[in-house]
Amino acid sequence: MTNISLTADEALVLLHWLHMHDEAEDLPHDDAEQRVLWNLEAALESVVADAFLPDYTQRLADAKARVVG
């Protein structure tokens, strides 16, 4: 197992990116790559509560602003 550390803001931004590219069917067509990205998206969904809150759009904008600095 490999562990990766992300801030809460980074995790939210990455989850959003994965979700947007998955919805647009913009992710790799290679089965192994697709599976890894789906697993990563599922793992992030289990720890990023912000993605399911009513003010998600504002939370995402705030997280992006903090990540960029």
N, CA, C and O atoms as a GROMACS GRO file, in nm:
protein
  276
    1MET      N    1   0.084  -0.117   0.000
    1MET     CA    2   0.000   0.000   0.000
    1MET      C    3   0.089   0.124   0.000
    1MET      O    4   0.195   0.126   0.062
    2THR      N    5   0.044   0.225  -0.071
    2THR     CA    6   0.114   0.353  -0.076
    2THR      C    7   0.022   0.460  -0.021
    2THR      O    8  -0.096   0.464  -0.054
    3ASN      N    9   0.075   0.546   0.062
    3ASN     CA   10  -0.002   0.656   0.118
    3ASN      C   11   0.038   0.786   0.052
    3ASN      O   12   0.156   0.810   0.026
    4ILE      N   13  -0.060   0.870   0.027
    4ILE     CA   14  -0.037   1.002  -0.029
    4ILE      C   15  -0.105   1.102   0.063
    4ILE      O   16  -0.220   1.083   0.101
    5SER      N   17  -0.035   1.207   0.098
    5SER     CA   18  -0.092   1.310   0.184
    5SER      C   19  -0.138   1.429   0.100
    5SER      O   20  -0.062   1.481   0.018
    6LEU      N   21  -0.261   1.470   0.121
    6LEU     CA   22  -0.317   1.587   0.056
    6LEU      C   23  -0.382   1.674   0.162
    6LEU      O   24  -0.433   1.622   0.262
    7THR      N   25  -0.379   1.803   0.142
    7THR     CA   26  -0.458   1.889   0.230
    7THR      C   27  -0.604   1.866   0.195
    7THR      O   28  -0.636   1.808   0.092
    8ALA      N   29  -0.692   1.912   0.283
    8ALA     CA   30  -0.836   1.901   0.255
    8ALA      C   31  -0.871   1.976   0.127
    8ALA      O   32  -0.954   1.930   0.048
    9ASP      N   33  -0.809   2.092   0.106
    9ASP     CA   34  -0.834   2.170  -0.015
    9ASP      C   35  -0.788   2.095  -0.140
    9ASP      O   36  -0.859   2.090  -0.239
   10GLU      N   37  -0.669   2.038  -0.134
   10GLU     CA   38  -0.618   1.962  -0.248
   10GLU      C   39  -0.707   1.843  -0.279
   10GLU      O   40  -0.734   1.814  -0.395
   11ALA      N   41  -0.752   1.774  -0.175
   11ALA     CA   42  -0.839   1.658  -0.196
   11ALA      C   43  -0.971   1.698  -0.262
   11ALA      O   44  -1.019   1.629  -0.351
   12LEU      N   45  -1.028   1.810  -0.219
   12LEU     CA   46  -1.153   1.856  -0.278
   12LEU      C   47  -1.134   1.895  -0.424
   12LEU      O   48  -1.216   1.860  -0.509
   13VAL      N   49  -1.028   1.966  -0.455
   13VAL     CA   50  -1.000   2.007  -0.593
   13VAL      C   51  -0.973   1.885  -0.680
   13VAL      O   52  -1.023   1.878  -0.792
   14LEU      N   53  -0.896   1.790  -0.631
   14LEU     CA   54  -0.867   1.669  -0.708
   14LEU      C   55  -0.993   1.587  -0.731
   14LEU      O   56  -1.015   1.536  -0.841
   15LEU      N   57  -1.076   1.573  -0.628
   15LEU     CA   58  -1.201   1.499  -0.644
   15LEU      C   59  -1.289   1.565  -0.749
   15LEU      O   60  -1.348   1.497  -0.832
   16HIS      N   61  -1.298   1.696  -0.746
   16HIS     CA   62  -1.377   1.768  -0.846
   16HIS      C   63  -1.323   1.743  -0.986
   16HIS      O   64  -1.399   1.715  -1.079
   17TRP      N   65  -1.192   1.752  -1.001
   17TRP     CA   66  -1.129   1.728  -1.132
   17TRP      C   67  -1.158   1.587  -1.183
   17TRP      O   68  -1.195   1.569  -1.299
   18LEU      N   69  -1.141   1.489  -1.096
   18LEU     CA   70  -1.168   1.350  -1.136
   18LEU      C   71  -1.313   1.333  -1.177
   18LEU      O   72  -1.343   1.269  -1.277
   19HIS      N   73  -1.404   1.390  -1.098
   19HIS     CA   74  -1.546   1.378  -1.128
   19HIS      C   75  -1.581   1.445  -1.262
   19HIS      O   76  -1.655   1.388  -1.342
   20MET      N   77  -1.528   1.563  -1.284
   20MET     CA   78  -1.558   1.635  -1.408
   20MET      C   79  -1.506   1.560  -1.530
   20MET      O   80  -1.575   1.552  -1.632
   21HIS      N   81  -1.387   1.505  -1.521
   21HIS     CA   82  -1.331   1.432  -1.634
   21HIS      C   83  -1.398   1.297  -1.654
   21HIS      O   84  -1.410   1.249  -1.766
   22ASP      N   85  -1.443   1.236  -1.544
   22ASP     CA   86  -1.515   1.109  -1.554
   22ASP      C   87  -1.650   1.132  -1.622
   22ASP      O   88  -1.689   1.055  -1.710
   23GLU      N   89  -1.720   1.236  -1.581
   23GLU     CA   90  -1.851   1.268  -1.639
   23GLU      C   91  -1.839   1.302  -1.788
   23GLU      O   92  -1.927   1.269  -1.867
   24ALA      N   93  -1.730   1.366  -1.825
   24ALA     CA   94  -1.709   1.405  -1.964
   24ALA      C   95  -1.650   1.291  -2.046
   24ALA      O   96  -1.622   1.306  -2.165
   25GLU      N   97  -1.630   1.177  -1.981
   25GLU     CA   98  -1.566   1.062  -2.044
   25GLU      C   99  -1.434   1.102  -2.106
   25GLU      O  100  -1.399   1.063  -2.217
   26ASP      N  101  -1.362   1.183  -2.029
   26ASP     CA  102  -1.236   1.242  -2.072
   26ASP      C  103  -1.116   1.171  -2.009
   26ASP      O  104  -1.002   1.212  -2.028
   27LEU      N  105  -1.142   1.064  -1.935
   27LEU     CA  106  -1.035   0.991  -1.869
   27LEU      C  107  -0.981   0.883  -1.962
   27LEU      O  108  -1.043   0.853  -2.065
   28PRO      N  109  -0.867   0.827  -1.928
   28PRO     CA  110  -0.804   0.726  -2.015
   28PRO      C  111  -0.898   0.610  -2.046
   28PRO      O  112  -0.985   0.574  -1.966
   29HIS      N  113  -0.879   0.554  -2.162
   29HIS     CA  114  -0.959   0.439  -2.202
   29HIS      C  115  -0.890   0.307  -2.168
   29HIS      O  116  -0.950   0.200  -2.182
   30ASP      N  117  -0.767   0.315  -2.124
   30ASP     CA  118  -0.696   0.196  -2.079
   30ASP      C  119  -0.765   0.145  -1.953
   30ASP      O  120  -0.785   0.221  -1.858
   31ASP      N  121  -0.800   0.018  -1.951
   31ASP     CA  122  -0.878  -0.037  -1.840
   31ASP      C  123  -0.809  -0.022  -1.705
   31ASP      O  124  -0.874   0.009  -1.605
   32ALA      N  125  -0.678  -0.045  -1.700
   32ALA     CA  126  -0.607  -0.036  -1.573
   32ALA      C  127  -0.603   0.108  -1.523
   32ALA      O  128  -0.625   0.133  -1.405
   33GLU      N  129  -0.575   0.202  -1.612
   33GLU     CA  130  -0.573   0.343  -1.572
   33GLU      C  131  -0.710   0.388  -1.526
   33GLU      O  132  -0.723   0.459  -1.427
   34GLN      N  133  -0.813   0.348  -1.598
   34GLN     CA  134  -0.950   0.385  -1.562
   34GLN      C  135  -0.985   0.332  -1.423
   34GLN      O  136  -1.043   0.404  -1.342
   35ARG      N  137  -0.950   0.207  -1.397
   35ARG     CA  138  -0.980   0.146  -1.267
   35ARG      C  139  -0.910   0.221  -1.155
   35ARG      O  140  -0.970   0.247  -1.050
   36VAL      N  141  -0.782   0.256  -1.175
   36VAL     CA  142  -0.707   0.328  -1.072
   36VAL      C  143  -0.771   0.464  -1.044
   36VAL      O  144  -0.783   0.504  -0.928
   37LEU      N  145  -0.811   0.535  -1.148
   37LEU     CA  146  -0.874   0.666  -1.130
   37LEU      C  147  -1.009   0.654  -1.062
   37LEU      O  148  -1.043   0.737  -0.977
   38TRP      N  149  -1.088   0.554  -1.096
   38TRP     CA  150  -1.216   0.531  -1.029
   38TRP      C  151  -1.194   0.499  -0.881
   38TRP      O  152  -1.266   0.549  -0.795
   39ASN      N  153  -1.092   0.416  -0.852
   39ASN     CA  154  -1.062   0.382  -0.713
   39ASN      C  155  -1.019   0.506  -0.635
   39ASN      O  156  -1.059   0.525  -0.520
   40LEU      N  157  -0.939   0.591  -0.698
   40LEU     CA  158  -0.896   0.715  -0.633
   40LEU      C  159  -1.015   0.806  -0.607
   40LEU      O  160  -1.026   0.865  -0.500
   41GLU      N  161  -1.103   0.818  -0.705
   41GLU     CA  162  -1.224   0.900  -0.689
   41GLU      C  163  -1.309   0.847  -0.574
   41GLU      O  164  -1.358   0.925  -0.492
   42ALA      N  165  -1.328   0.716  -0.567
   42ALA     CA  166  -1.408   0.656  -0.460
   42ALA      C  167  -1.342   0.678  -0.323
   42ALA      O  168  -1.410   0.706  -0.225
   43ALA      N  169  -1.211   0.665  -0.317
   43ALA     CA  170  -1.140   0.686  -0.191
   43ALA      C  171  -1.155   0.831  -0.145
   43ALA      O  172  -1.175   0.857  -0.027
   44LEU      N  173  -1.144   0.924  -0.238
   44LEU     CA  174  -1.160   1.065  -0.202
   44LEU      C  175  -1.302   1.095  -0.158
   44LEU      O  176  -1.323   1.169  -0.062
   45GLU      N  177  -1.401   1.038  -0.226
   45GLU     CA  178  -1.540   1.060  -0.188
   45GLU      C  179  -1.567   1.015  -0.045
   45GLU      O  180  -1.651   1.073   0.024
   46SER      N  181  -1.496   0.914   0.000
   46SER     CA  182  -1.519   0.862   0.134
   46SER      C  183  -1.461   0.952   0.243
   46SER      O  184  -1.495   0.935   0.360
   47VAL      N  185  -1.374   1.046   0.206
   47VAL     CA  186  -1.312   1.132   0.308
   47VAL      C  187  -1.336   1.281   0.286
   47VAL      O  188  -1.302   1.362   0.373
   48VAL      N  189  -1.394   1.320   0.174
   48VAL     CA  190  -1.416   1.462   0.144
   48VAL      C  191  -1.565   1.492   0.162
   48VAL      O  192  -1.644   1.480   0.068
   49ALA      N  193  -1.602   1.530   0.283
   49ALA     CA  194  -1.742   1.557   0.312
   49ALA      C  195  -1.794   1.680   0.239
   49ALA      O  196  -1.914   1.688   0.210
   50ASP      N  197  -1.707   1.775   0.208
   50ASP     CA  198  -1.748   1.899   0.140
   50ASP      C  199  -1.819   1.874   0.009
   50ASP      O  200  -1.902   1.955  -0.033
   51ALA      N  201  -1.790   1.764  -0.056
   51ALA     CA  202  -1.847   1.734  -0.187
   51ALA      C  203  -1.998   1.711  -0.180
   51ALA      O  204  -2.065   1.712  -0.283
   52PHE      N  205  -2.050   1.689  -0.061
   52PHE     CA  206  -2.191   1.656  -0.048
   52PHE      C  207  -2.271   1.762   0.029
   52PHE      O  208  -2.384   1.738   0.069
   53LEU      N  209  -2.211   1.877   0.048
   53LEU     CA  210  -2.278   1.984   0.122
   53LEU      C  211  -2.347   2.081   0.026
   53LEU      O  212  -2.304   2.096  -0.088
   54PRO      N  213  -2.452   2.147   0.072
   54PRO     CA  214  -2.528   2.237  -0.017
   54PRO      C  215  -2.444   2.352  -0.074
   54PRO      O  216  -2.471   2.399  -0.185
   55ASP      N  217  -2.344   2.397   0.001
   55ASP     CA  218  -2.261   2.509  -0.047
   55ASP      C  219  -2.132   2.460  -0.113
   55ASP      O  220  -2.028   2.526  -0.106
   56TYR      N  221  -2.141   2.345  -0.177
   56TYR     CA  222  -2.025   2.282  -0.242
   56TYR      C  223  -1.955   2.377  -0.339
   56TYR      O  224  -1.832   2.385  -0.338
   57THR      N  225  -2.030   2.448  -0.422
   57THR     CA  226  -1.970   2.534  -0.523
   57THR      C  227  -1.881   2.640  -0.459
   57THR      O  228  -1.771   2.666  -0.506
   58GLN      N  229  -1.929   2.700  -0.351
   58GLN     CA  230  -1.850   2.802  -0.282
   58GLN      C  231  -1.730   2.739  -0.212
   58GLN      O  232  -1.620   2.795  -0.214
   59ARG      N  233  -1.750   2.623  -0.151
   59ARG     CA  234  -1.639   2.555  -0.084
   59ARG      C  235  -1.529   2.519  -0.185
   59ARG      O  236  -1.410   2.532  -0.155
   60LEU      N  237  -1.570   2.474  -0.303
   60LEU     CA  238  -1.472   2.440  -0.407
   60LEU      C  239  -1.398   2.565  -0.452
   60LEU      O  240  -1.275   2.562  -0.465
   61ALA      N  241  -1.469   2.672  -0.476
   61ALA     CA  242  -1.404   2.798  -0.517
   61ALA      C  243  -1.305   2.844  -0.412
   61ALA      O  244  -1.195   2.888  -0.445
   62ASP      N  245  -1.343   2.836  -0.285
   62ASP     CA  246  -1.254   2.877  -0.176
   62ASP      C  247  -1.131   2.786  -0.171
   62ASP      O  248  -1.019   2.834  -0.153
   63ALA      N  249  -1.152   2.656  -0.187
   63ALA     CA  250  -1.040   2.560  -0.184
   63ALA      C  251  -0.945   2.588  -0.300
   63ALA      O  252  -0.823   2.586  -0.281
   64LYS      N  253  -0.998   2.613  -0.419
   64LYS     CA  254  -0.912   2.643  -0.534
   64LYS      C  255  -0.829   2.769  -0.508
   64LYS      O  256  -0.710   2.774  -0.540
   65ALA      N  257  -0.892   2.870  -0.450
   65ALA     CA  258  -0.820   2.994  -0.422
   65ALA      C  259  -0.706   2.970  -0.322
   65ALA      O  260  -0.597   3.025  -0.338
   66ARG      N  261  -0.732   2.888  -0.220
   66ARG     CA  262  -0.629   2.859  -0.123
   66ARG      C  263  -0.516   2.776  -0.182
   66ARG      O  264  -0.400   2.797  -0.148
   67VAL      N  265  -0.550   2.681  -0.269
   67VAL     CA  266  -0.447   2.597  -0.330
   67VAL      C  267  -0.353   2.681  -0.417
   67VAL      O  268  -0.231   2.662  -0.415
   68VAL      N  269  -0.412   2.771  -0.492
   68VAL     CA  270  -0.331   2.856  -0.580
   68VAL      C  271  -0.250   2.956  -0.498
   68VAL      O  272  -0.141   2.997  -0.539
   69GLY      N  273  -0.303   2.994  -0.384
   69GLY     CA  274  -0.228   3.075  -0.291
   69GLY      C  275  -0.246   3.220  -0.308
   69GLY      O  276  -0.187   3.299  -0.235
   0.00000   0.00000   0.00000
